[in-house]
Amino acid sequence: MDALAAYIKAPSPSTVLVISGGGIDGRSKLVTACKAGGWAHKFEAYKRDDDAVGFVIGEAQAQGRKISRDAAAALVASVGTGRSELLGALDQALMHAGDAPVGLADVEAIVAHTREAKIFDLTDAVGRGRPTPRSQCSRACSRRARRTRACRCRCWRC
């Protein structure tokens, strides 16, 4: 690790080095050297949906495009809070919208529902008497199926 930390201080300009792993100690020499050089980037999923929505809106703006808050929230609801998934879905929605701002209809038309659900979300929702993720999905599937005659999500109805 010491040799790698020394390399980070003067890397070859033609080299791309990616270190991926879970539980990397942020206080290690390697991470400290990466942070000092401005090379350390975390690609963790966002903990809250609102943070992911802000990320989607910011990424669209960084590309000189606009996305409505409703569309960004629908995108997060469809794919989850992982950055890779969000960026991929945003690219799909941007291409579908063309030069226009991305709206809710663009997200619903092109982004597949791939977000993983937790069984505890279902049991908690039932216990609170609120709509369950499954019933929310079934309503969305019904709307989508009526409009497009097909549904691309991976729920129990499809």
Residue frames as a rotation matrix with the C-alpha (Angstrom) as fourth column:
MET 1
0.566 0.825 0.000 0.00
0.825 -0.566 0.000 0.00
0.000 0.000 -1.000 0.00
ASP 2
0.321 -0.512 -0.796 2.88
0.237 -0.771 0.592 2.38
-0.917 -0.379 -0.126 0.69
ALA 3
-0.728 -0.617 0.299 4.18
0.403 -0.031 0.915 1.99
-0.555 0.787 0.271 -2.88
LEU 4
-0.189 0.761 0.621 0.72
0.940 -0.044 0.339 2.66
0.285 0.648 -0.706 -4.28
ALA 5
0.693 0.404 -0.597 0.34
0.619 -0.759 0.205 5.73
-0.370 -0.511 -0.775 -2.05
ALA 6
-0.182 -0.841 -0.509 3.70
0.160 -0.536 0.829 7.02
-0.970 0.070 0.232 -3.34
TYR 7
-0.720 -0.039 0.693 2.59
0.680 0.160 0.715 6.39
-0.139 0.986 -0.089 -6.94
ILE 8
0.319 0.945 0.074 -0.60
0.948 -0.318 -0.027 8.41
-0.002 0.079 -0.997 -6.37
LYS 9
0.340 -0.246 -0.908 1.52
0.312 -0.881 0.355 11.49
-0.887 -0.404 -0.223 -5.65
ALA 10
-0.261 -0.448 -0.855 2.98
-0.711 -0.510 0.484 11.41
-0.653 0.735 -0.185 -9.19
PRO 11
0.227 0.424 0.877 0.84
0.173 0.869 -0.464 9.14
-0.959 0.257 0.124 -11.39
SER 12
-0.820 -0.410 0.399 1.42
0.417 0.050 0.907 8.47
-0.392 0.911 0.130 -15.06
PRO 13
-0.553 0.632 -0.542 -0.84
-0.571 -0.762 -0.306 10.78
-0.606 0.140 0.783 -17.06
SER 14
-0.424 0.377 -0.823 -1.89
-0.781 0.308 0.543 7.96
0.459 0.873 0.164 -19.39
THR 15
-0.833 0.051 -0.550 -3.03
0.241 0.929 -0.280 5.62
0.497 -0.366 -0.787 -16.61
VAL 16
0.032 0.868 0.496 -6.43
-0.727 -0.320 0.608 5.21
0.686 -0.380 0.620 -15.02
LEU 17
-0.867 -0.335 -0.370 -6.36
0.032 0.703 -0.710 3.53
0.498 -0.627 -0.599 -11.64
VAL 18
0.118 0.944 0.307 -9.59
-0.674 -0.151 0.723 2.36
0.729 -0.293 0.619 -10.07
ILE 19
-0.937 -0.303 -0.176 -9.66
-0.055 0.624 -0.780 0.86
0.346 -0.721 -0.601 -6.61
SER 20
-0.033 0.995 0.097 -12.99
-0.658 -0.095 0.747 -0.60
0.752 -0.039 0.658 -5.66
GLY 21
-0.607 -0.126 -0.784 -13.99
0.373 0.826 -0.422 -2.23
0.701 -0.549 -0.454 -2.45
GLY 22
0.547 0.810 0.210 -16.20
0.057 -0.286 0.956 -2.10
0.835 -0.511 -0.202 0.55
GLY 23
0.952 -0.058 -0.299 -15.02
0.302 0.050 0.952 -0.94
-0.040 -0.997 0.065 3.92
ILE 24
0.090 -0.948 0.305 -11.87
0.697 -0.159 -0.700 0.85
0.712 0.275 0.646 2.79
ASP 25
0.256 -0.073 -0.964 -10.46
0.895 -0.360 0.265 2.74
-0.366 -0.930 -0.027 5.78
GLY 26
0.805 0.179 0.566 -10.65
0.444 -0.815 -0.373 6.45
0.395 0.552 -0.735 4.99
ARG 27
0.853 -0.518 0.058 -7.65
-0.414 -0.605 0.680 7.11
-0.318 -0.604 -0.731 7.26
SER 28
0.567 -0.672 0.476 -5.22
0.622 0.728 0.287 4.83
-0.540 0.134 0.831 5.41
LYS 29
-0.304 -0.800 -0.517 -2.15
0.091 -0.564 0.820 6.25
-0.948 0.203 0.245 3.66
LEU 30
-0.760 0.036 0.649 -3.58
0.637 0.240 0.733 5.33
-0.129 0.970 -0.205 0.29
VAL 31
0.260 0.943 0.210 -6.90
0.948 -0.291 0.133 7.10
0.186 0.164 -0.969 0.80
THR 32
0.488 -0.163 -0.857 -5.18
0.393 -0.836 0.383 10.11
-0.780 -0.524 -0.344 2.38
ALA 33
-0.629 -0.772 -0.088 -2.85
0.202 -0.271 0.941 10.40
-0.751 0.574 0.326 -0.65
CYS 34
-0.520 0.528 0.672 -5.82
0.836 0.151 0.528 10.10
0.178 0.836 -0.520 -3.03
LYS 35
0.556 0.761 -0.334 -7.74
0.820 -0.568 0.070 12.78
-0.136 -0.313 -0.940 -1.15
ALA 36
0.105 -0.611 -0.785 -4.73
0.252 -0.747 0.615 15.11
-0.962 -0.262 0.075 -1.13
GLY 37
-0.870 -0.481 0.110 -4.40
0.190 -0.121 0.974 14.78
-0.455 0.869 0.196 -4.90
GLY 38
-0.330 0.836 -0.437 -8.13
-0.768 -0.508 -0.390 15.24
-0.548 0.207 0.810 -5.44
TRP 39
-0.657 -0.039 -0.753 -8.46
-0.614 0.606 0.505 11.70
0.437 0.794 -0.422 -6.78
ALA 40
-0.956 0.295 0.002 -10.70
0.232 0.755 -0.613 10.08
-0.182 -0.585 -0.790 -4.17
HIS 41
-0.505 0.857 -0.097 -14.34
-0.776 -0.403 0.486 9.65
0.378 0.321 0.869 -5.16
LYS 42
-0.786 0.364 0.500 -17.02
-0.105 0.718 -0.688 7.72
-0.610 -0.593 -0.526 -3.32
PHE 43
-0.667 0.597 -0.445 -19.71
-0.559 -0.006 0.829 6.07
0.493 0.802 0.338 -5.39
GLU 44
-0.918 0.396 -0.032 -22.00
0.291 0.614 -0.733 4.94
-0.271 -0.682 -0.679 -2.63
ALA 45
-0.257 0.921 0.292 -25.74
0.698 -0.032 0.715 4.89
0.668 0.388 -0.635 -3.03
TYR 46
-0.574 0.166 0.802 -27.53
-0.445 -0.885 -0.135 7.81
0.688 -0.434 0.582 -1.48
LYS 47
-0.963 0.201 -0.181 -29.16
0.262 0.526 -0.809 7.08
-0.068 -0.826 -0.559 1.85
ARG 48
-0.248 0.904 -0.350 -32.26
0.179 -0.312 -0.933 9.21
-0.952 -0.294 -0.084 1.18
ASP 49
0.089 0.398 0.913 -34.37
0.965 0.194 -0.178 9.51
-0.248 0.897 -0.366 -1.94
ASP 50
0.921 0.295 -0.255 -34.37
0.255 -0.950 -0.179 13.33
-0.295 0.100 -0.950 -1.65
ASP 51
0.161 -0.946 -0.281 -30.58
-0.323 -0.319 0.891 13.37
-0.933 -0.053 -0.357 -1.92
ALA 52
-0.470 -0.289 0.834 -30.75
0.568 0.625 0.536 11.16
-0.676 0.725 -0.130 -5.01
VAL 53
0.554 0.727 0.405 -33.36
0.810 -0.359 -0.463 13.46
-0.191 0.584 -0.789 -6.58
GLY 54
0.777 -0.340 -0.531 -31.01
-0.216 -0.935 0.282 16.41
-0.592 -0.105 -0.799 -6.02
PHE 55
-0.284 -0.917 0.281 -28.18
-0.044 0.305 0.951 14.45
-0.958 0.258 -0.127 -7.60
VAL 56
-0.128 0.321 0.938 -30.29
0.903 0.429 -0.024 13.68
-0.410 0.844 -0.345 -10.70
ILE 57
0.873 0.487 -0.009 -31.31
0.453 -0.819 -0.352 17.32
-0.179 0.304 -0.936 -11.10
GLY 58
0.490 -0.775 -0.400 -27.71
-0.379 -0.602 0.702 18.45
-0.785 -0.193 -0.589 -10.64
GLU 59
-0.397 -0.634 0.664 -26.40
0.319 0.583 0.747 15.94
-0.860 0.509 -0.029 -13.20
ALA 60
0.313 0.586 0.747 -28.98
0.932 -0.039 -0.360 17.09
-0.182 0.809 -0.558 -15.74
GLN 61
0.955 0.027 -0.297 -27.95
0.025 -1.000 -0.011 20.71
-0.297 0.003 -0.955 -15.14
ALA 62
0.096 -0.995 -0.020 -24.27
-0.210 -0.040 0.977 19.78
-0.973 -0.090 -0.213 -15.48
GLN 63
-0.483 -0.201 0.852 -25.11
0.687 0.516 0.511 18.44
-0.542 0.833 -0.111 -18.95
GLY 64
-0.955 0.110 -0.276 -26.94
-0.215 -0.897 0.387 21.67
-0.205 0.429 0.880 -19.81
ARG 65
-0.550 0.802 -0.232 -30.36
0.173 0.381 0.908 20.01
0.817 0.459 -0.348 -19.60
LYS 66
-0.555 0.474 0.684 -33.41
-0.824 -0.428 -0.371 20.31
0.117 -0.769 0.628 -17.38
ILE 67
-0.588 0.470 -0.659 -35.47
0.332 0.882 0.333 17.68
0.738 -0.023 -0.675 -15.59
SER 68
0.149 0.717 0.681 -38.56
-0.533 -0.522 0.666 18.38
0.833 -0.462 0.304 -13.53
ARG 69
-0.556 -0.322 0.767 -38.52
-0.831 0.203 -0.517 17.46
0.011 -0.925 -0.380 -9.85
ASP 70
0.434 0.789 0.435 -41.43
-0.724 0.593 -0.354 15.05
-0.537 -0.161 0.828 -10.46
ALA 71
0.790 -0.197 -0.581 -39.49
-0.387 0.574 -0.721 13.33
0.476 0.795 0.378 -13.24
ALA 72
-0.289 -0.955 0.070 -36.36
-0.614 0.128 -0.779 13.09
0.735 -0.268 -0.623 -11.08
ALA 73
-0.318 0.254 0.913 -38.40
-0.872 0.299 -0.387 11.63
-0.372 -0.920 0.126 -8.20
ALA 74
0.777 0.630 -0.007 -40.00
-0.564 0.690 -0.454 9.09
-0.282 0.357 0.891 -10.56
LEU 75
0.406 -0.730 -0.549 -36.56
-0.467 0.351 -0.812 8.15
0.786 0.586 -0.198 -11.86
VAL 76
-0.593 -0.610 0.525 -35.30
-0.741 0.159 -0.653 7.56
0.315 -0.776 -0.546 -8.31
ALA 77
0.084 0.717 0.692 -38.44
-0.811 0.452 -0.370 5.58
-0.579 -0.530 0.620 -7.47
SER 78
0.847 0.289 -0.446 -37.84
-0.522 0.608 -0.598 3.41
0.098 0.739 0.666 -10.53
VAL 79
0.482 -0.740 -0.469 -34.14
-0.016 0.528 -0.849 2.59
0.876 0.416 0.243 -10.21
GLY 80
0.635 -0.240 -0.735 -33.17
0.767 0.312 0.561 3.36
0.095 -0.919 0.382 -6.62
THR 81
0.960 -0.231 -0.158 -30.44
-0.151 -0.904 0.400 5.54
-0.236 -0.360 -0.903 -5.16
GLY 82
0.256 -0.908 0.332 -27.30
0.616 0.418 0.667 3.99
-0.745 0.034 0.666 -6.67
ARG 83
0.051 -0.289 -0.956 -25.31
-0.373 -0.894 0.250 6.49
-0.926 0.344 -0.153 -8.70
SER 84
-0.906 -0.420 0.048 -24.60
-0.127 0.380 0.916 4.15
-0.403 0.824 -0.398 -11.61
GLU 85
-0.441 0.826 0.350 -28.26
0.870 0.490 -0.061 3.23
-0.222 0.277 -0.935 -11.93
LEU 86
0.357 0.578 -0.734 -29.32
0.414 -0.802 -0.430 6.88
-0.838 -0.150 -0.525 -11.67
LEU 87
-0.305 -0.560 -0.770 -26.87
-0.461 -0.621 0.634 8.01
-0.833 0.549 -0.069 -14.33
GLY 88
-0.946 -0.029 0.322 -27.90
0.229 0.640 0.733 5.25
-0.227 0.767 -0.600 -16.72
ALA 89
-0.100 0.992 0.082 -31.60
0.948 0.120 -0.295 5.99
-0.303 0.048 -0.952 -16.28
LEU 90
0.258 0.133 -0.957 -31.00
0.077 -0.990 -0.117 9.73
-0.963 -0.043 -0.266 -16.62
ASP 91
-0.747 -0.578 -0.328 -29.17
-0.311 -0.132 0.941 9.16
-0.587 0.805 -0.081 -19.92
GLN 92
-0.709 0.561 0.428 -32.14
0.701 0.627 0.340 7.13
-0.078 0.541 -0.837 -21.17
ALA 93
0.265 0.876 -0.403 -34.61
0.797 -0.434 -0.419 9.84
-0.542 -0.210 -0.813 -20.18
LEU 94
-0.054 -0.367 -0.929 -32.46
-0.191 -0.909 0.370 12.59
-0.980 0.198 -0.021 -21.71
MET 95
-0.953 -0.300 0.048 -32.23
-0.031 0.252 0.967 10.73
-0.303 0.920 -0.250 -25.01
HIS 96
-0.406 0.878 0.253 -35.98
0.908 0.419 0.000 10.07
-0.106 0.230 -0.967 -25.02
ALA 97
0.342 0.567 -0.749 -36.77
0.543 -0.770 -0.335 13.74
-0.767 -0.293 -0.571 -24.37
GLY 98
0.362 -0.294 0.885 -34.55
0.855 -0.274 -0.440 14.95
0.372 0.916 0.152 -27.21
ASP 99
-0.593 -0.613 0.522 -33.85
0.414 -0.789 -0.454 18.67
0.690 -0.053 0.722 -26.83
ALA 100
0.279 0.796 0.537 -36.87
-0.240 -0.484 0.841 19.25
0.930 -0.363 0.056 -24.58
PRO 101
-0.406 -0.330 0.852 -36.70
-0.896 -0.042 -0.443 19.23
0.181 -0.943 -0.278 -20.78
VAL 102
-0.781 0.103 -0.616 -37.22
0.108 0.994 0.029 15.77
0.615 -0.044 -0.787 -19.28
GLY 103
-0.231 0.797 0.558 -40.71
-0.909 -0.381 0.169 15.36
0.347 -0.468 0.813 -17.91
LEU 104
-0.240 0.246 0.939 -42.54
-0.670 0.658 -0.343 12.69
-0.703 -0.711 0.007 -16.00
ALA 105
0.797 0.600 -0.075 -43.92
-0.442 0.493 -0.749 11.20
-0.412 0.630 0.658 -19.23
ASP 106
0.341 -0.760 -0.553 -40.36
-0.735 0.151 -0.661 10.65
0.585 0.632 -0.507 -20.52
VAL 107
-0.598 -0.582 0.551 -39.33
-0.801 0.438 -0.408 8.78
-0.004 -0.685 -0.728 -17.40
GLU 108
0.040 0.703 0.710 -42.48
-0.525 0.619 -0.584 6.66
-0.850 -0.350 0.394 -17.34
ALA 109
0.822 0.335 -0.460 -42.10
-0.553 0.274 -0.787 5.83
-0.137 0.901 0.411 -21.04
ILE 110
0.489 -0.723 -0.488 -38.45
-0.459 0.263 -0.849 4.75
0.742 0.639 -0.204 -21.05
VAL 111
-0.484 -0.743 0.462 -37.14
-0.775 0.118 -0.621 3.89
0.406 -0.659 -0.633 -17.56
ALA 112
0.078 0.455 -0.887 -37.82
0.028 0.889 0.458 0.35
0.997 -0.061 0.056 -16.35
HIS 113
0.583 0.183 0.792 -38.66
-0.765 -0.205 0.610 -0.23
0.274 -0.962 0.021 -12.70
THR 114
0.276 -0.587 -0.761 -35.64
0.094 0.804 -0.587 -2.12
0.956 0.091 0.277 -11.36
ARG 115
-0.229 -0.353 0.907 -35.44
-0.803 -0.458 -0.381 -0.80
0.550 -0.816 -0.179 -7.80
GLU 116
-0.555 -0.021 -0.831 -35.08
0.295 0.930 -0.220 -3.58
0.778 -0.367 -0.510 -5.28
ALA 117
0.280 0.720 0.635 -37.74
-0.567 -0.409 0.715 -3.65
0.775 -0.560 0.294 -2.61
LYS 118
-0.865 -0.495 0.076 -37.22
-0.323 0.436 -0.840 -4.76
0.383 -0.752 -0.537 0.96
ILE 119
-0.324 0.771 -0.547 -39.78
0.523 0.628 0.576 -7.05
0.788 -0.100 -0.607 2.53
PHE 120
-0.491 0.106 -0.865 -39.77
0.832 -0.236 -0.502 -4.89
-0.257 -0.966 0.027 5.65
ASP 121
-0.957 0.217 -0.193 -41.00
-0.263 -0.929 0.260 -1.90
-0.123 0.300 0.946 3.59
LEU 122
-0.475 0.811 -0.342 -44.02
-0.146 0.310 0.939 -3.99
0.868 0.496 -0.029 2.65
THR 123
-0.152 0.427 -0.891 -44.77
0.835 0.537 0.115 -5.19
0.528 -0.727 -0.438 6.17
ASP 124
-0.762 -0.157 -0.629 -44.24
0.519 -0.729 -0.447 -1.70
-0.388 -0.666 0.637 7.63
ALA 125
-0.886 0.457 -0.075 -46.59
-0.406 -0.688 0.602 -0.15
0.223 0.564 0.795 5.06
VAL 126
-0.233 0.825 -0.515 -49.26
0.210 0.560 0.802 -2.76
0.950 0.079 -0.304 5.77
GLY 127
-0.317 0.044 -0.947 -48.88
0.937 0.171 -0.306 -2.16
0.148 -0.984 -0.095 9.50
ARG 128
-0.854 -0.038 -0.518 -49.31
0.180 -0.957 -0.226 1.60
-0.488 -0.286 0.825 9.04
GLY 129
0.133 0.966 0.223 -52.28
0.592 0.104 -0.800 1.11
-0.795 0.238 -0.557 6.73
ARG 130
0.055 -0.205 -0.977 -50.55
-0.584 -0.801 0.135 2.97
-0.810 0.563 -0.163 3.92
PRO 131
0.880 0.224 -0.419 -50.40
-0.475 0.413 -0.777 1.88
-0.001 0.883 0.470 0.28
THR 132
0.496 -0.713 0.495 -47.87
0.178 0.642 0.746 -0.87
-0.850 -0.282 0.445 -0.13
PRO 133
-0.412 -0.712 -0.568 -45.07
-0.534 -0.317 0.784 -0.72
-0.739 0.626 -0.250 -2.67
ARG 134
-0.813 0.144 0.564 -46.85
0.445 0.779 0.441 -3.53
-0.376 0.610 -0.698 -4.50
SER 135
0.230 0.970 0.078 -50.14
0.834 -0.156 -0.529 -1.62
-0.501 0.187 -0.845 -4.73
GLN 136
0.325 -0.203 -0.924 -48.31
-0.280 -0.954 0.111 1.54
-0.903 0.223 -0.366 -5.81
CYS 137
-0.757 -0.652 -0.053 -46.58
-0.288 0.260 0.922 -0.49
-0.587 0.713 -0.384 -8.49
SER 138
-0.504 0.620 0.601 -49.84
0.768 0.641 -0.017 -2.06
-0.395 0.453 -0.799 -9.62
ARG 139
0.548 0.685 -0.480 -51.41
0.375 -0.715 -0.591 1.38
-0.747 0.144 -0.648 -10.04
ALA 140
-0.017 -0.643 -0.766 -48.38
-0.611 -0.599 0.517 2.53
-0.791 0.477 -0.383 -12.05
CYS 141
-0.851 -0.277 0.446 -48.49
0.105 0.742 0.662 -0.68
-0.514 0.610 -0.603 -14.11
SER 142
-0.004 0.943 0.332 -52.16
0.812 0.196 -0.549 -0.16
-0.583 0.267 -0.767 -14.86
ARG 143
0.587 0.166 -0.792 -51.57
-0.144 -0.942 -0.304 3.42
-0.797 0.293 -0.529 -16.03
ARG 144
-0.366 -0.839 -0.402 -48.55
-0.639 -0.087 0.764 2.39
-0.676 0.537 -0.504 -18.10
ALA 145
-0.740 0.118 0.663 -50.28
0.389 0.878 0.278 -0.63
-0.549 0.463 -0.696 -19.58
ARG 146
0.379 0.925 0.012 -53.31
0.602 -0.237 -0.762 1.44
-0.703 0.296 -0.647 -20.59
ARG 147
0.553 -0.206 -0.807 -51.08
-0.436 -0.897 -0.070 4.03
-0.710 0.391 -0.586 -22.23
THR 148
-0.215 -0.802 -0.557 -48.49
-0.941 0.018 0.337 1.81
-0.260 0.597 -0.759 -23.90
ARG 149
0.709 0.588 -0.390 -50.24
-0.648 0.761 -0.031 -1.60
0.279 0.275 0.920 -23.89
ALA 150
0.366 -0.633 -0.682 -47.19
0.400 0.769 -0.498 -3.01
0.840 -0.090 0.535 -22.12
CYS 151
0.901 -0.172 0.398 -45.48
-0.431 -0.470 0.771 -2.77
0.054 -0.866 -0.497 -18.79
ARG 152
0.377 -0.850 -0.367 -41.73
-0.121 0.347 -0.930 -3.16
0.918 0.395 0.028 -18.38
CYS 153
0.020 -0.403 0.915 -41.39
-0.974 -0.216 -0.073 -3.33
0.227 -0.890 -0.397 -14.63
ARG 154
-0.544 -0.314 -0.778 -40.58
-0.189 0.949 -0.251 -6.52
0.818 0.010 -0.575 -12.79
CYS 155
-0.507 0.421 0.753 -43.48
-0.856 -0.142 -0.497 -6.67
-0.102 -0.896 0.432 -10.39
TRP 156
-0.694 0.277 0.665 -45.81
-0.029 0.912 -0.410 -9.51
-0.719 -0.303 -0.625 -9.58
ARG 157
0.369 0.916 -0.158 -48.30
-0.185 -0.095 -0.978 -8.36
-0.911 0.390 0.134 -12.23
CYS 158
0.421 -0.227 -0.878 -45.91
-0.876 -0.354 -0.328 -8.45
-0.236 0.907 -0.348 -15.18
